[in-house]
Amino acid sequence: MNRPFFIAVVDDDPHIRELVEACLAKEQYRTAGLASAEEAIELWRNDPPDLWVLDIMLPGMDGYAFCQLIRREAEVPIIMISARDHEVDKVLGLELGSDDYLTKPFSLRELTARIKRLLHRWYQARESGAALLQVPVPSASARRFVWGALQVLPEERRVLWNHQEVDLTMKEFELLQVFTLHPNRAFTREELLSLVWGEDYFGSDRAVDHLIKRVRKKMAELPIEAVWGHGYRLRVNEGAEQLEAGIPD
């Protein structure tokens, strides 16, 4: 990516906006400071940023609603910030699609480190066109997964459910690809965090639960099941014609 990354800072506190923007400018990022979600929507339509730093408590539309609006259209990185240090706030932010969460007052150095990490992972994957998976990937001819109502076409980055294309975000697709490459294998939350978010992910493993909830909502009968005390797996019937081109389980 040749141009500087563009980061939007959405916070109704001008002091916080100025501090964050000044810090990011030193790192050679281009920034925009916005006081409301309504201003942010206008920016999103006309000059979409590469990453959002988004306060939860905003006048008018709050940060949760704006995060949800972005997620309906794109998987651009989002770091939510809030003065409220409650688990429910973090959980809701992750469930709605944020990638990270910081509680005020936060360290500008820590915020910068998290921004760098997210941008590196996100746009490295975007430019290479490859999912960030560490599990063994079979040859190109063996990547197509077909079982029942589910078809996963990795090279096209498409998923069909009951013959209808499903609109998945990048993380949702990568999670599903992990499961379809290894059906019936039980993954721990930590393994899924490493495979989908990366080994340097700062956040809670609850992010896995919320991502799976989002995938299940889009494909209601998809047999991703919880493994008590362990994690999750994609359950497929033994002996069924689950896979094309001999993908190993």
C-alpha positions as CSV (number, residue, x, y, z in Angstrom):
1,M,0.0,0.0,0.0
2,N,1.8,3.2,-1.2
3,R,-0.4,5.8,0.3
4,P,-0.4,6.6,4.0
5,F,-3.1,4.7,6.0
6,F,-6.1,6.8,6.7
7,I,-7.5,6.6,10.3
8,A,-10.8,8.2,11.5
9,V,-11.1,9.1,15.2
10,V,-14.7,9.4,16.2
11,D,-15.1,10.9,19.7
12,D,-17.1,13.9,20.9
13,D,-14.3,14.9,23.3
14,P,-12.1,17.3,21.2
15,H,-9.2,16.9,23.6
16,I,-9.1,13.1,23.0
17,R,-9.4,13.6,19.3
18,E,-6.5,16.1,19.2
19,L,-4.3,13.9,21.3
20,V,-4.9,10.7,19.3
21,E,-4.6,12.5,15.9
22,A,-1.3,14.2,17.0
23,C,0.1,10.8,18.1
24,L,-1.0,9.1,14.8
25,A,0.4,12.0,12.7
26,K,3.8,11.3,14.2
27,E,3.5,7.8,12.8
28,Q,2.8,9.2,9.4
29,Y,-0.9,8.3,9.3
30,R,-3.4,10.5,7.7
31,T,-6.3,11.2,10.1
32,A,-9.7,12.7,10.4
33,G,-11.3,13.8,13.7
34,L,-15.1,13.5,13.9
35,A,-17.4,14.4,16.8
36,S,-20.4,12.3,15.9
37,A,-21.5,9.2,14.0
38,E,-23.5,11.3,11.6
39,E,-20.2,13.1,10.6
40,A,-18.6,9.7,10.3
41,I,-21.3,8.4,8.0
42,E,-20.6,11.2,5.6
43,L,-16.9,10.5,5.7
44,W,-17.6,6.7,5.2
45,R,-19.6,7.5,2.0
46,N,-17.1,9.9,0.5
47,D,-13.6,8.9,1.7
48,P,-13.7,5.7,3.7
49,P,-10.9,5.3,6.2
50,D,-8.6,2.2,6.5
51,L,-9.4,2.0,10.3
52,W,-11.8,3.5,12.8
53,V,-11.1,4.5,16.4
54,L,-14.7,4.7,17.6
55,D,-16.0,6.0,20.9
56,I,-19.1,4.2,22.2
57,M,-20.8,7.2,23.9
58,L,-21.6,9.7,21.1
59,P,-24.4,12.3,20.7
60,G,-27.1,11.0,18.4
61,M,-26.2,7.6,17.0
62,D,-23.9,5.8,19.4
63,G,-20.8,3.9,18.6
64,Y,-22.5,0.5,18.7
65,A,-25.0,1.5,16.1
66,F,-22.4,3.0,13.8
67,C,-20.2,-0.1,14.2
68,Q,-23.1,-2.3,13.2
69,L,-23.7,0.0,10.2
70,I,-20.1,-0.4,9.0
71,R,-20.2,-4.1,9.5
72,R,-23.1,-4.5,7.2
73,E,-21.0,-3.1,4.4
74,A,-17.3,-3.9,5.1
75,E,-14.8,-5.6,7.3
76,V,-12.6,-2.5,7.8
77,P,-10.8,-2.7,11.2
78,I,-12.6,-1.0,14.2
79,I,-11.1,-0.3,17.6
80,M,-13.9,0.8,20.1
81,I,-13.0,3.0,23.1
82,S,-15.1,3.7,26.1
83,A,-15.0,5.3,29.6
84,R,-17.1,2.4,30.8
85,D,-15.0,-0.6,31.9
86,H,-17.9,-3.2,32.0
87,E,-17.6,-6.7,30.5
88,V,-21.0,-6.2,28.8
89,D,-19.7,-3.2,26.9
90,K,-16.7,-5.2,25.6
91,V,-18.8,-8.2,24.8
92,L,-21.4,-6.1,22.9
93,G,-18.7,-4.3,21.0
94,L,-17.1,-7.6,19.9
95,E,-20.5,-9.1,19.1
96,L,-21.4,-6.2,16.8
97,G,-18.1,-6.6,14.9
98,S,-15.3,-4.5,16.5
99,D,-11.8,-5.9,16.4
100,D,-10.5,-4.5,19.6
101,Y,-11.6,-2.6,22.7
102,L,-9.8,-0.1,24.9
103,T,-11.0,1.5,28.1
104,K,-10.4,5.2,28.8
105,P,-8.0,6.5,30.0
106,F,-5.8,4.5,27.6
107,S,-2.1,4.7,26.7
108,L,-1.5,6.4,23.3
109,R,1.4,4.0,22.9
110,E,-0.8,1.0,23.4
111,L,-3.4,2.4,21.0
112,T,-0.8,2.9,18.4
113,A,0.6,-0.6,18.8
114,R,-2.9,-2.1,18.4
115,I,-3.5,0.1,15.3
116,K,-0.2,-1.1,13.7
117,R,-1.0,-4.7,14.4
118,L,-4.5,-4.5,13.0
119,L,-3.4,-2.6,9.9
120,H,-0.6,-5.0,9.2
121,R,-2.7,-8.1,9.4
122,W,-5.7,-6.7,7.7
123,Y,-4.1,-5.2,4.6
124,Q,-1.4,-7.8,4.2
125,A,-4.2,-10.3,3.8
126,R,-6.2,-8.0,1.6
127,E,-3.3,-7.3,-0.8
128,S,-2.2,-10.9,-1.0
129,G,-5.7,-12.2,-1.3
130,A,-5.0,-15.0,1.1
131,A,-6.7,-16.0,4.3
132,L,-4.5,-15.8,7.4
133,L,-4.6,-19.5,8.2
134,Q,-1.8,-21.6,9.7
135,V,-3.5,-24.9,9.3
136,P,-2.3,-27.1,6.4
137,V,-4.1,-26.1,3.2
138,P,-4.6,-28.8,0.6
139,S,-3.8,-28.3,-3.1
140,A,-5.8,-25.9,-5.2
141,S,-7.8,-28.7,-6.8
142,A,-8.8,-30.0,-3.3
143,R,-10.1,-26.8,-1.8
144,R,-13.8,-26.9,-2.6
145,F,-15.9,-28.1,0.3
146,V,-19.4,-29.5,-0.3
147,W,-21.6,-31.0,2.4
148,G,-25.4,-30.9,2.5
149,A,-26.6,-27.4,2.0
150,L,-23.1,-25.9,2.4
151,Q,-20.6,-25.1,-0.3
152,V,-17.3,-23.2,0.3
153,L,-15.3,-22.0,-2.6
154,P,-12.1,-20.6,-1.2
155,E,-10.5,-19.4,-4.5
156,E,-13.6,-17.4,-5.3
157,R,-14.1,-16.5,-1.6
158,R,-17.7,-17.5,-1.9
159,V,-20.1,-19.5,0.3
160,L,-23.4,-21.0,-0.7
161,W,-26.0,-22.1,1.7
162,N,-29.1,-23.9,0.3
163,H,-27.9,-22.7,-3.2
164,Q,-28.0,-19.1,-2.0
165,E,-24.8,-17.0,-1.8
166,V,-24.1,-15.8,1.8
167,D,-22.5,-12.5,2.4
168,L,-19.7,-13.2,4.9
169,T,-17.1,-10.8,6.3
170,M,-13.4,-11.7,6.1
171,K,-13.2,-13.1,9.6
172,E,-16.5,-15.1,9.2
173,F,-15.1,-16.6,6.0
174,E,-11.8,-17.5,7.5
175,L,-13.5,-19.1,10.5
176,L,-15.7,-21.2,8.2
177,Q,-12.7,-22.2,6.1
178,V,-10.8,-23.4,9.2
179,F,-13.7,-25.7,10.1
180,T,-14.3,-26.9,6.5
181,L,-10.6,-27.8,6.0
182,H,-10.8,-29.9,9.2
183,P,-14.4,-31.1,9.7
184,N,-15.2,-32.9,12.9
185,R,-11.9,-31.6,14.5
186,A,-12.5,-29.8,17.8
187,F,-10.6,-26.5,18.0
188,T,-10.0,-24.6,21.2
189,R,-10.9,-20.9,21.4
190,E,-7.2,-20.1,21.6
191,E,-6.5,-22.1,18.4
192,L,-9.3,-20.2,16.6
193,L,-8.0,-16.9,17.9
194,S,-4.6,-17.7,16.6
195,L,-5.8,-18.9,13.2
196,V,-8.4,-16.1,12.5
197,W,-7.1,-13.1,14.5
198,G,-3.4,-13.9,14.7
199,E,-1.1,-14.9,17.5
200,D,-0.6,-11.3,18.6
201,Y,-4.3,-10.7,19.2
202,F,-4.9,-8.6,22.4
203,G,-8.5,-9.2,23.1
204,S,-10.7,-11.8,24.8
205,D,-11.4,-15.3,23.5
206,R,-15.1,-14.3,23.8
207,A,-14.5,-12.8,20.3
208,V,-14.7,-16.4,19.0
209,D,-18.1,-17.0,20.6
210,H,-19.5,-13.8,19.0
211,L,-18.0,-14.6,15.6
212,I,-19.6,-18.0,15.6
213,K,-22.9,-16.5,16.7
214,R,-22.7,-14.2,13.6
215,V,-22.0,-17.2,11.3
216,R,-24.8,-19.2,12.8
217,K,-27.2,-16.3,12.4
218,K,-26.5,-16.2,8.6
219,M,-26.7,-20.0,8.3
220,A,-29.1,-21.1,10.9
221,E,-28.8,-24.9,10.7
222,L,-25.0,-25.0,10.1
223,P,-23.8,-27.7,12.4
224,I,-21.1,-25.8,14.3
225,E,-21.3,-27.2,17.8
226,A,-19.8,-26.3,21.1
227,V,-17.5,-28.9,22.6
228,W,-17.9,-28.7,26.4
229,G,-14.8,-27.5,28.1
230,H,-12.8,-27.3,24.8
231,G,-14.2,-25.1,22.0
232,Y,-16.0,-25.7,18.7
233,R,-16.1,-28.0,15.7
234,L,-18.0,-28.4,12.5
235,R,-20.0,-31.6,12.9
236,V,-20.5,-33.7,9.8
237,N,-21.9,-37.2,9.6
238,E,-19.5,-40.1,9.4
239,G,-19.7,-41.8,6.0
240,A,-21.5,-39.0,4.3
241,E,-20.2,-37.6,1.0
242,Q,-18.9,-34.5,2.7
243,L,-15.9,-33.4,0.7
244,E,-14.9,-32.9,-2.9
245,A,-11.5,-33.7,-4.3
246,G,-10.4,-35.6,-1.3
247,I,-9.9,-32.9,1.3
248,P,-8.6,-34.7,4.4
249,D,-10.4,-34.5,7.7
